[in-house]
């Protein structure tokens, strides 16, 4: 396949587009955001871990161009869809981006085109919902007129060792013929392609991966609270348990959960399971524990300030990090927003510092914080805060200076563990 289109040029679609282009495929990247398209065609990036030089290189080669025009799918032999799959306000799957994309491309499908959905969703989405809009709009049948498949995205932002070409790609096809075509497509750009028996199996595989993480994060978050009450450091316990060479995999606690995957994807299965008369008790319990962690962090902040004979009300609080993960600029579902809301509700004056997020952009969930800017990192500014909460452990933050300049620090990430003992004191509280 010499020409493909990738729809949705975000954290998944853009790196995938660049990898296909590097592999010799002509790629048309399509996005509904004209500012993204304009930036890409100018060789500029809007994702911190995707360098502008990588974009410039594929532009110069002539193997990549960006567009807002869905008519361009007429020119290609394969279409990969990488659009968001959020939850509604009632925590039900929102397939509007997927289905709207299907309706937009269906009239332009050529016979023999391969269409792959990568957006994380519940089992049955590709075979049922997505297929229906494609067939209705194109007048062709999946497996006959066009080929249909699902291949779950796998991306590890902020990990310099993670490369698109090296991450094994799961692929499930609507028919055996669809699977064959989809495997051939990804084999152009990815070293290892793993075929599975159906689209539903591929969809379920992605959900298992994220549910596995959600449940284990909830476990260590619960243990953190329990062990703290006993005077035991969960981080020391995990380091000790890691020495076991079998039967243990370390997971780490935090101030909650974040990113597009863990807070959202498990509930796609919860919703789908109800349609089969089943209940996902384990998944829902893990969600409750993880969602409650910001409240625990605030309780620790209250304890820490009380020890200094100060209330939260009227205190200046600095949150370190608004991105959900270290060394990325992705704010989706970040627990920082819950902390901002809770501290403000208690009467605290709350600010944030994030070297990757100079300003909070538009978000569907937290529009009230849009436009808020990161403070500047300097001694005078940092010393003006009564307490700091480390929410995201960005590696570029100068934690030695933070410890010297702030009277009270709540560390949710064990970020201060590597600082010399001479710099630590009773001013540091773990949460």
Secondary structure, DSSP 8 states (H G I E B T S, - for coil): --EEEEE--STTHHHHHHHHHHTT-EEEEE-S-HHHHHHHHTT--SSTTS-HHHHHHHHHHT-EEEES-GGGGGG-SEEEE-----B-TTS-B--HHHHHHHHHHHTT--TT-EEEE-S---TTIIIIIIHHHHHHHHS--BTTTBEEEE------TT-TT--GGGS-EEEEESSHHHHHHHHHHHHTT-S-EEEES-HHHHHHHHHHHHHHHHHHHHHHHHHHHHHHHTT--HHHHHHHHTT-SSS-------SS--SSSTTTHHHHHHHHHHTTT---HHHHHHHHHHHHHHHHHHHHHHHHHHHTT--STT-EEEEE--SSSTT----TT-HHHHHHHHHHHTT-EEEEE-TT-SB----SS-GGGTT-B-----HHHHHT-SEEEE-S--TTS-HHHHHHH-S-EEESS-TTTTS-GGG--TTEEE-
